[in-house]
């Protein structure tokens, strides 16, 4: 299981990765393949700053809500190359990070003592 502190670290790293991934992996084309991960990355960072866990600055968003949004965002990111028709341009970073996000949600221990729930 992943505790909420480690989940927070993963959130911040994932948010940053999604913002810079189009430039790192060569799909900064100005299209949805670039903007969707960047938008999701920015949303992850903002949500992480507002979630009720150890690494936030304003404990507003309950952890179960955060995890639900992470799950939906991961699913959207994972299917986005086919949903939005850019799989012929790039698909693997979206799928890999989306599935990783889903797995992190499923592995996060919500009952851990010290978690802000």
Order of alpha helices (4+ residues) and beta strands (2+ residues): alpha-alpha-alpha-alpha
